[in-house]
């Protein structure tokens, strides 16, 4: 996921996307623990997407206070 795509989302959509990514990460970790996960790099990619989304959210919070 590109950071430009995340910056185009509304705050409500961004929160929804963060929740969706966190749920996906939970499911991937569960599959990894059970041994059903074929591609372990998916976990790393989802973690990075969550970090990007949280960064955009924090940028918006800081702009509001200026």
C-alpha positions as CSV (number, residue, x, y, z in Angstrom):
1,X,0.0,0.0,0.0
2,X,1.3,3.4,-1.0
3,X,1.4,6.2,1.5
4,X,-0.3,8.5,-1.1
5,X,-3.3,6.3,-1.0
6,X,-3.5,6.6,2.8
7,X,-3.2,10.4,2.7
8,X,-6.2,10.5,0.4
9,X,-8.5,8.8,2.9
10,X,-10.8,10.6,5.3
11,X,-10.0,10.3,9.0
12,X,-12.9,7.8,9.5
13,X,-11.7,5.7,6.5
14,X,-8.2,5.8,7.8
15,X,-9.3,4.5,11.2
16,X,-11.3,1.8,9.5
17,X,-8.2,0.9,7.4
18,X,-6.0,0.7,10.5
19,X,-8.5,-1.6,12.2
20,X,-8.7,-3.8,9.1
21,X,-4.9,-4.1,8.9
22,X,-4.7,-4.9,12.6
23,X,-7.3,-7.7,12.2
24,X,-5.4,-9.0,9.2
25,X,-2.2,-9.0,11.2
26,X,-3.9,-11.0,14.0
27,X,-5.1,-13.6,11.6
28,X,-1.7,-13.9,10.0
29,X,0.0,-14.4,13.4
30,X,-2.6,-17.0,14.3
31,X,-1.9,-18.9,11.1
32,X,1.8,-18.6,11.6
33,X,1.5,-20.1,15.1
34,X,-0.6,-23.0,13.8
35,X,1.7,-23.6,10.9
36,X,-0.7,-22.7,8.1
37,X,1.0,-19.6,6.9
38,X,2.8,-20.2,3.6
39,X,4.3,-16.8,3.0
40,X,5.9,-15.3,6.2
41,X,6.7,-12.0,4.5
42,X,3.1,-11.1,4.5
43,X,3.3,-10.4,8.3
44,X,6.2,-7.9,7.7
45,X,4.3,-6.2,4.9
46,X,1.1,-5.8,7.0
47,X,3.2,-4.4,9.9
48,X,4.7,-1.8,7.6
49,X,1.3,-0.9,6.2
50,X,0.0,-0.3,9.8
51,X,3.0,1.8,10.5
52,X,2.4,3.9,7.4
53,X,-1.3,4.4,8.3
54,X,-0.5,5.4,11.9
55,X,2.2,7.9,10.6
56,X,-0.4,9.6,8.4
57,X,-2.8,9.7,11.4
58,X,-0.2,11.3,13.6
59,X,0.8,13.8,10.9
60,X,-2.8,15.0,10.7
61,X,-3.0,15.3,14.5
62,X,0.1,17.5,14.6
63,X,-1.2,19.7,11.8
64,X,-4.4,20.4,13.7
65,X,-2.5,21.6,16.7
66,X,-0.3,24.1,14.7
